[in-house]
Amino acid sequence: MAVVIRLSRIGKKGERKFRVVVKEKRSRRDGDYIALLGWYEMGKDGGKKKIDMESYNAWLKKGALPSPRVVKVISS
């Protein structure tokens, strides 16, 4: 089972709000997830975010691969 850390869309139509979740690679984007690590809201000034970095690093040690977008969100 390949596990990834990626964004899952939430909110109303047209809003750019996401959850940062751990899930199986082959599952649907907005389907069930294994763990919730935080949230991210896109915006003009880089957006707002709240991510549990301890859990994020723990999942990286377990072998979960972050998506390119998640890496970009974490580094900003």
PDB file as gemmi writes it, atoms N, CA and C in Angstrom:
CRYST1    1.000    1.000    1.000  90.00  90.00  90.00 P 1                      
ATOM      1  N   MET A   1       0.842  -1.172   0.000  1.00  0.00           N  
ATOM      2  CA  MET A   1       0.000   0.000   0.000  1.00  0.00           C  
ATOM      3  C   MET A   1       0.892   1.241   0.000  1.00  0.00           C  
ATOM      4  N   ALA A   2       0.768   2.061  -1.047  1.00  0.00           N  
ATOM      5  CA  ALA A   2       1.518   3.308  -1.133  1.00  0.00           C  
ATOM      6  C   ALA A   2       0.715   4.411  -0.460  1.00  0.00           C  
ATOM      7  N   VAL A   3       1.351   5.112   0.467  1.00  0.00           N  
ATOM      8  CA  VAL A   3       0.678   6.170   1.223  1.00  0.00           C  
ATOM      9  C   VAL A   3       1.278   7.516   0.824  1.00  0.00           C  
ATOM     10  N   VAL A   4       0.388   8.499   0.608  1.00  0.00           N  
ATOM     11  CA  VAL A   4       0.827   9.831   0.207  1.00  0.00           C  
ATOM     12  C   VAL A   4       0.195  10.885   1.112  1.00  0.00           C  
ATOM     13  N   ILE A   5       0.837  12.037   1.165  1.00  0.00           N  
ATOM     14  CA  ILE A   5       0.291  13.203   1.865  1.00  0.00           C  
ATOM     15  C   ILE A   5      -0.129  14.171   0.774  1.00  0.00           C  
ATOM     16  N   ARG A   6      -1.432  14.483   0.735  1.00  0.00           N  
ATOM     17  CA  ARG A   6      -1.909  15.362  -0.324  1.00  0.00           C  
ATOM     18  C   ARG A   6      -3.081  16.213   0.136  1.00  0.00           C  
ATOM     19  N   LEU A   7      -3.548  17.085  -0.752  1.00  0.00           N  
ATOM     20  CA  LEU A   7      -4.646  17.990  -0.432  1.00  0.00           C  
ATOM     21  C   LEU A   7      -5.971  17.364  -0.827  1.00  0.00           C  
ATOM     22  N   SER A   8      -6.983  17.575  -0.002  1.00  0.00           N  
ATOM     23  CA  SER A   8      -8.339  17.123  -0.262  1.00  0.00           C  
ATOM     24  C   SER A   8      -9.238  18.347  -0.199  1.00  0.00           C  
ATOM     25  N   ARG A   9      -9.997  18.586  -1.248  1.00  0.00           N  
ATOM     26  CA  ARG A   9     -10.792  19.819  -1.338  1.00  0.00           C  
ATOM     27  C   ARG A   9     -12.016  19.772  -0.433  1.00  0.00           C  
ATOM     28  N   ILE A  10     -12.310  20.908   0.223  1.00  0.00           N  
ATOM     29  CA  ILE A  10     -13.500  21.037   1.068  1.00  0.00           C  
ATOM     30  C   ILE A  10     -14.131  22.396   0.802  1.00  0.00           C  
ATOM     31  N   GLY A  11     -15.302  22.643   1.354  1.00  0.00           N  
ATOM     32  CA  GLY A  11     -15.924  23.957   1.257  1.00  0.00           C  
ATOM     33  C   GLY A  11     -16.900  24.069   0.110  1.00  0.00           C  
ATOM     34  N   LYS A  12     -17.415  25.276  -0.072  1.00  0.00           N  
ATOM     35  CA  LYS A  12     -18.401  25.555  -1.113  1.00  0.00           C  
ATOM     36  C   LYS A  12     -17.755  25.610  -2.488  1.00  0.00           C  
ATOM     37  N   LYS A  13     -18.609  25.556  -3.506  1.00  0.00           N  
ATOM     38  CA  LYS A  13     -18.147  25.670  -4.880  1.00  0.00           C  
ATOM     39  C   LYS A  13     -17.466  27.024  -5.079  1.00  0.00           C  
ATOM     40  N   GLY A  14     -16.292  27.020  -5.665  1.00  0.00           N  
ATOM     41  CA  GLY A  14     -15.562  28.255  -5.916  1.00  0.00           C  
ATOM     42  C   GLY A  14     -14.595  28.654  -4.817  1.00  0.00           C  
ATOM     43  N   GLU A  15     -14.730  28.082  -3.630  1.00  0.00           N  
ATOM     44  CA  GLU A  15     -13.782  28.374  -2.557  1.00  0.00           C  
ATOM     45  C   GLU A  15     -12.551  27.505  -2.737  1.00  0.00           C  
ATOM     46  N   ARG A  16     -11.421  28.003  -2.312  1.00  0.00           N  
ATOM     47  CA  ARG A  16     -10.179  27.244  -2.438  1.00  0.00           C  
ATOM     48  C   ARG A  16      -9.688  26.875  -1.050  1.00  0.00           C  
ATOM     49  N   LYS A  17     -10.353  25.891  -0.463  1.00  0.00           N  
ATOM     50  CA  LYS A  17      -9.991  25.403   0.867  1.00  0.00           C  
ATOM     51  C   LYS A  17      -9.671  23.922   0.756  1.00  0.00           C  
ATOM     52  N   PHE A  18      -8.629  23.513   1.477  1.00  0.00           N  
ATOM     53  CA  PHE A  18      -8.177  22.133   1.390  1.00  0.00           C  
ATOM     54  C   PHE A  18      -7.818  21.593   2.770  1.00  0.00           C  
ATOM     55  N   ARG A  19      -7.934  20.284   2.932  1.00  0.00           N  
ATOM     56  CA  ARG A  19      -7.393  19.578   4.081  1.00  0.00           C  
ATOM     57  C   ARG A  19      -6.082  18.944   3.641  1.00  0.00           C  
ATOM     58  N   VAL A  20      -5.123  18.910   4.528  1.00  0.00           N  
ATOM     59  CA  VAL A  20      -3.875  18.191   4.278  1.00  0.00           C  
ATOM     60  C   VAL A  20      -4.060  16.827   4.939  1.00  0.00           C  
ATOM     61  N   VAL A  21      -4.097  15.763   4.119  1.00  0.00           N  
ATOM     62  CA  VAL A  21      -4.445  14.438   4.617  1.00  0.00           C  
ATOM     63  C   VAL A  21      -3.432  13.387   4.175  1.00  0.00           C  
ATOM     64  N   VAL A  22      -3.437  12.289   4.913  1.00  0.00           N  
ATOM     65  CA  VAL A  22      -2.652  11.110   4.558  1.00  0.00           C  
ATOM     66  C   VAL A  22      -3.638  10.080   4.031  1.00  0.00           C  
ATOM     67  N   LYS A  23      -3.373   9.547   2.842  1.00  0.00           N  
ATOM     68  CA  LYS A  23      -4.290   8.570   2.259  1.00  0.00           C  
ATOM     69  C   LYS A  23      -3.563   7.647   1.308  1.00  0.00           C  
ATOM     70  N   GLU A  24      -4.252   6.585   0.904  1.00  0.00           N  
ATOM     71  CA  GLU A  24      -3.674   5.651  -0.054  1.00  0.00           C  
ATOM     72  C   GLU A  24      -3.606   6.334  -1.417  1.00  0.00           C  
ATOM     73  N   LYS A  25      -2.548   6.084  -2.154  1.00  0.00           N  
ATOM     74  CA  LYS A  25      -2.305   6.768  -3.422  1.00  0.00           C  
ATOM     75  C   LYS A  25      -3.427   6.575  -4.437  1.00  0.00           C  
ATOM     76  N   ARG A  26      -4.007   5.388  -4.493  1.00  0.00           N  
ATOM     77  CA  ARG A  26      -5.000   5.093  -5.519  1.00  0.00           C  
ATOM     78  C   ARG A  26      -6.421   5.512  -5.150  1.00  0.00           C  
ATOM     79  N   SER A  27      -6.622   6.095  -3.979  1.00  0.00           N  
ATOM     80  CA  SER A  27      -7.968   6.492  -3.565  1.00  0.00           C  
ATOM     81  C   SER A  27      -8.373   7.817  -4.225  1.00  0.00           C  
ATOM     82  N   ARG A  28      -9.662   8.112  -4.169  1.00  0.00           N  
ATOM     83  CA  ARG A  28     -10.181   9.346  -4.758  1.00  0.00           C  
ATOM     84  C   ARG A  28      -9.670  10.573  -4.003  1.00  0.00           C  
ATOM     85  N   ARG A  29      -9.634  11.707  -4.670  1.00  0.00           N  
ATOM     86  CA  ARG A  29      -9.102  12.933  -4.069  1.00  0.00           C  
ATOM     87  C   ARG A  29      -9.850  13.316  -2.797  1.00  0.00           C  
ATOM     88  N   ASP A  30     -11.174  13.254  -2.832  1.00  0.00           N  
ATOM     89  CA  ASP A  30     -11.973  13.684  -1.695  1.00  0.00           C  
ATOM     90  C   ASP A  30     -12.546  12.519  -0.898  1.00  0.00           C  
ATOM     91  N   GLY A  31     -12.012  11.321  -1.101  1.00  0.00           N  
ATOM     92  CA  GLY A  31     -12.503  10.149  -0.388  1.00  0.00           C  
ATOM     93  C   GLY A  31     -11.967  10.061   1.036  1.00  0.00           C  
ATOM     94  N   ASP A  32     -12.137   8.891   1.633  1.00  0.00           N  
ATOM     95  CA  ASP A  32     -11.689   8.681   3.014  1.00  0.00           C  
ATOM     96  C   ASP A  32     -10.172   8.826   3.126  1.00  0.00           C  
ATOM     97  N   TYR A  33      -9.746   9.253   4.295  1.00  0.00           N  
ATOM     98  CA  TYR A  33      -8.316   9.426   4.545  1.00  0.00           C  
ATOM     99  C   TYR A  33      -7.914   8.687   5.815  1.00  0.00           C  
ATOM    100  N   ILE A  34      -6.611   8.450   5.946  1.00  0.00           N  
ATOM    101  CA  ILE A  34      -6.072   7.744   7.109  1.00  0.00           C  
ATOM    102  C   ILE A  34      -5.897   8.712   8.274  1.00  0.00           C  
ATOM    103  N   ALA A  35      -5.325   9.882   8.002  1.00  0.00           N  
ATOM    104  CA  ALA A  35      -5.069  10.874   9.063  1.00  0.00           C  
ATOM    105  C   ALA A  35      -5.226  12.285   8.513  1.00  0.00           C  
ATOM    106  N   LEU A  36      -5.719  13.175   9.348  1.00  0.00           N  
ATOM    107  CA  LEU A  36      -5.857  14.589   9.011  1.00  0.00           C  
ATOM    108  C   LEU A  36      -4.695  15.340   9.663  1.00  0.00           C  
ATOM    109  N   LEU A  37      -3.901  16.036   8.848  1.00  0.00           N  
ATOM    110  CA  LEU A  37      -2.727  16.746   9.357  1.00  0.00           C  
ATOM    111  C   LEU A  37      -2.958  18.241   9.527  1.00  0.00           C  
ATOM    112  N   GLY A  38      -3.961  18.793   8.862  1.00  0.00           N  
ATOM    113  CA  GLY A  38      -4.218  20.220   8.980  1.00  0.00           C  
ATOM    114  C   GLY A  38      -5.064  20.720   7.836  1.00  0.00           C  
ATOM    115  N   TRP A  39      -5.030  22.046   7.621  1.00  0.00           N  
ATOM    116  CA  TRP A  39      -5.800  22.651   6.546  1.00  0.00           C  
ATOM    117  C   TRP A  39      -4.992  23.754   5.876  1.00  0.00           C  
ATOM    118  N   TYR A  40      -5.446  24.126   4.675  1.00  0.00           N  
ATOM    119  CA  TYR A  40      -4.797  25.165   3.886  1.00  0.00           C  
ATOM    120  C   TYR A  40      -5.872  25.911   3.099  1.00  0.00           C  
ATOM    121  N   GLU A  41      -5.827  27.232   3.128  1.00  0.00           N  
ATOM    122  CA  GLU A  41      -6.761  28.069   2.384  1.00  0.00           C  
ATOM    123  C   GLU A  41      -5.965  28.974   1.463  1.00  0.00           C  
ATOM    124  N   MET A  42      -6.169  28.835   0.153  1.00  0.00           N  
ATOM    125  CA  MET A  42      -5.424  29.637  -0.816  1.00  0.00           C  
ATOM    126  C   MET A  42      -5.876  31.085  -0.753  1.00  0.00           C  
ATOM    127  N   GLY A  43      -4.953  31.977  -1.053  1.00  0.00           N  
ATOM    128  CA  GLY A  43      -5.268  33.400  -1.062  1.00  0.00           C  
ATOM    129  C   GLY A  43      -4.234  34.174  -1.839  1.00  0.00           C  
ATOM    130  N   LYS A  44      -4.487  35.454  -2.029  1.00  0.00           N  
ATOM    131  CA  LYS A  44      -3.576  36.304  -2.798  1.00  0.00           C  
ATOM    132  C   LYS A  44      -2.234  36.479  -2.107  1.00  0.00           C  
ATOM    133  N   ASP A  45      -2.241  36.490  -0.785  1.00  0.00           N  
ATOM    134  CA  ASP A  45      -1.008  36.730  -0.029  1.00  0.00           C  
ATOM    135  C   ASP A  45      -0.332  35.434   0.424  1.00  0.00           C  
ATOM    136  N   GLY A  46      -0.520  34.359  -0.311  1.00  0.00           N  
ATOM    137  CA  GLY A  46       0.108  33.093   0.047  1.00  0.00           C  
ATOM    138  C   GLY A  46      -0.820  32.151   0.777  1.00  0.00           C  
ATOM    139  N   GLY A  47      -1.915  32.651   1.285  1.00  0.00           N  
ATOM    140  CA  GLY A  47      -2.899  31.802   1.931  1.00  0.00           C  
ATOM    141  C   GLY A  47      -2.660  31.598   3.415  1.00  0.00           C  
ATOM    142  N   LYS A  48      -3.660  30.996   4.044  1.00  0.00           N  
ATOM    143  CA  LYS A  48      -3.575  30.672   5.465  1.00  0.00           C  
ATOM    144  C   LYS A  48      -3.416  29.169   5.590  1.00  0.00           C  
ATOM    145  N   LYS A  49      -2.715  28.744   6.637  1.00  0.00           N  
ATOM    146  CA  LYS A  49      -2.529  27.308   6.829  1.00  0.00           C  
ATOM    147  C   LYS A  49      -2.313  26.996   8.294  1.00  0.00           C  
ATOM    148  N   LYS A  50      -2.667  25.791   8.652  1.00  0.00           N  
ATOM    149  CA  LYS A  50      -2.370  25.273   9.981  1.00  0.00           C  
ATOM    150  C   LYS A  50      -2.111  23.782   9.804  1.00  0.00           C  
ATOM    151  N   ILE A  51      -0.865  23.390   9.957  1.00  0.00           N  
ATOM    152  CA  ILE A  51      -0.459  22.003   9.725  1.00  0.00           C  
ATOM    153  C   ILE A  51       0.328  21.517  10.929  1.00  0.00           C  
ATOM    154  N   ASP A  52      -0.014  20.334  11.412  1.00  0.00           N  
ATOM    155  CA  ASP A  52       0.682  19.715  12.541  1.00  0.00           C  
ATOM    156  C   ASP A  52       1.996  19.123  12.021  1.00  0.00           C  
ATOM    157  N   MET A  53       3.085  19.858  12.215  1.00  0.00           N  
ATOM    158  CA  MET A  53       4.383  19.445  11.657  1.00  0.00           C  
ATOM    159  C   MET A  53       4.940  18.196  12.325  1.00  0.00           C  
ATOM    160  N   GLU A  54       4.612  17.947  13.586  1.00  0.00           N  
ATOM    161  CA  GLU A  54       5.070  16.723  14.249  1.00  0.00           C  
ATOM    162  C   GLU A  54       4.478  15.494  13.566  1.00  0.00           C  
ATOM    163  N   SER A  55       3.179  15.539  13.287  1.00  0.00           N  
ATOM    164  CA  SER A  55       2.527  14.423  12.595  1.00  0.00           C  
ATOM    165  C   SER A  55       3.029  14.300  11.166  1.00  0.00           C  
ATOM    166  N   TYR A  56       3.233  15.441  10.513  1.00  0.00           N  
ATOM    167  CA  TYR A  56       3.745  15.447   9.141  1.00  0.00           C  
ATOM    168  C   TYR A  56       5.099  14.738   9.074  1.00  0.00           C  
ATOM    169  N   ASN A  57       6.018  15.115   9.965  1.00  0.00           N  
ATOM    170  CA  ASN A  57       7.348  14.501   9.985  1.00  0.00           C  
ATOM    171  C   ASN A  57       7.286  13.028  10.373  1.00  0.00           C  
ATOM    172  N   ALA A  58       6.359  12.665  11.261  1.00  0.00           N  
ATOM    173  CA  ALA A  58       6.204  11.260  11.645  1.00  0.00           C  
ATOM    174  C   ALA A  58       5.761  10.424  10.445  1.00  0.00           C  
ATOM    175  N   TRP A  59       4.837  10.953   9.643  1.00  0.00           N  
ATOM    176  CA  TRP A  59       4.379  10.211   8.456  1.00  0.00           C  
ATOM    177  C   TRP A  59       5.476  10.127   7.404  1.00  0.00           C  
ATOM    178  N   LEU A  60       6.315  11.149   7.299  1.00  0.00           N  
ATOM    179  CA  LEU A  60       7.443  11.084   6.364  1.00  0.00           C  
ATOM    180  C   LEU A  60       8.407   9.975   6.774  1.00  0.00           C  
ATOM    181  N   LYS A  61       8.641   9.830   8.082  1.00  0.00           N  
ATOM    182  CA  LYS A  61       9.526   8.773   8.576  1.00  0.00           C  
ATOM    183  C   LYS A  61       8.949   7.393   8.321  1.00  0.00           C  
ATOM    184  N   LYS A  62       7.614   7.295   8.310  1.00  0.00           N  
ATOM    185  CA  LYS A  62       6.952   6.013   8.039  1.00  0.00           C  
ATOM    186  C   LYS A  62       6.955   5.661   6.558  1.00  0.00           C  
ATOM    187  N   GLY A  63       7.338   6.615   5.704  1.00  0.00           N  
ATOM    188  CA  GLY A  63       7.444   6.326   4.275  1.00  0.00           C  
ATOM    189  C   GLY A  63       6.403   6.996   3.403  1.00  0.00           C  
ATOM    190  N   ALA A  64       5.569   7.860   3.954  1.00  0.00           N  
ATOM    191  CA  ALA A  64       4.573   8.575   3.152  1.00  0.00           C  
ATOM    192  C   ALA A  64       5.271   9.611   2.278  1.00  0.00           C  
ATOM    193  N   LEU A  65       4.839   9.728   1.033  1.00  0.00           N  
ATOM    194  CA  LEU A  65       5.425  10.677   0.103  1.00  0.00           C  
ATOM    195  C   LEU A  65       4.509  11.880  -0.064  1.00  0.00           C  
ATOM    196  N   PRO A  66       4.999  13.105   0.145  1.00  0.00           N  
ATOM    197  CA  PRO A  66       4.154  14.285  -0.053  1.00  0.00           C  
ATOM    198  C   PRO A  66       4.019  14.609  -1.539  1.00  0.00           C  
ATOM    199  N   SER A  67       2.862  15.137  -1.922  1.00  0.00           N  
ATOM    200  CA  SER A  67       2.657  15.574  -3.304  1.00  0.00           C  
ATOM    201  C   SER A  67       3.466  16.853  -3.526  1.00  0.00           C  
ATOM    202  N   PRO A  68       3.745  17.195  -4.784  1.00  0.00           N  
ATOM    203  CA  PRO A  68       4.496  18.430  -5.052  1.00  0.00           C  
ATOM    204  C   PRO A  68       3.809  19.674  -4.500  1.00  0.00           C  
ATOM    205  N   ARG A  69       2.480  19.724  -4.540  1.00  0.00           N  
ATOM    206  CA  ARG A  69       1.745  20.870  -4.024  1.00  0.00           C  
ATOM    207  C   ARG A  69       1.878  20.986  -2.506  1.00  0.00           C  
ATOM    208  N   VAL A  70       1.868  19.854  -1.815  1.00  0.00           N  
ATOM    209  CA  VAL A  70       2.013  19.861  -0.354  1.00  0.00           C  
ATOM    210  C   VAL A  70       3.410  20.362   0.019  1.00  0.00           C  
ATOM    211  N   VAL A  71       4.417  19.936  -0.697  1.00  0.00           N  
ATOM    212  CA  VAL A  71       5.793  20.405  -0.442  1.00  0.00           C  
ATOM    213  C   VAL A  71       5.853  21.921  -0.597  1.00  0.00           C  
ATOM    214  N   LYS A  72       5.180  22.447  -1.619  1.00  0.00           N  
ATOM    215  CA  LYS A  72       5.163  23.892  -1.869  1.00  0.00           C  
ATOM    216  C   LYS A  72       4.437  24.629  -0.742  1.00  0.00           C  
ATOM    217  N   VAL A  73       3.339  24.069  -0.262  1.00  0.00           N  
ATOM    218  CA  VAL A  73       2.578  24.693   0.820  1.00  0.00           C  
ATOM    219  C   VAL A  73       3.386  24.691   2.119  1.00  0.00           C  
ATOM    220  N   ILE A  74       4.045  23.593   2.421  1.00  0.00           N  
ATOM    221  CA  ILE A  74       4.837  23.479   3.643  1.00  0.00           C  
ATOM    222  C   ILE A  74       6.010  24.464   3.620  1.00  0.00           C  
ATOM    223  N   SER A  75       6.653  24.604   2.477  1.00  0.00           N  
ATOM    224  CA  SER A  75       7.836  25.455   2.403  1.00  0.00           C  
ATOM    225  C   SER A  75       7.501  26.954   2.405  1.00  0.00           C  
ATOM    226  N   SER A  76       6.257  27.317   2.087  1.00  0.00           N  
ATOM    227  CA  SER A  76       5.903  28.746   2.075  1.00  0.00           C  
ATOM    228  C   SER A  76       5.482  29.259   3.431  1.00  0.00           C  
TER     229      SER A  76                                                      
END                                                                             
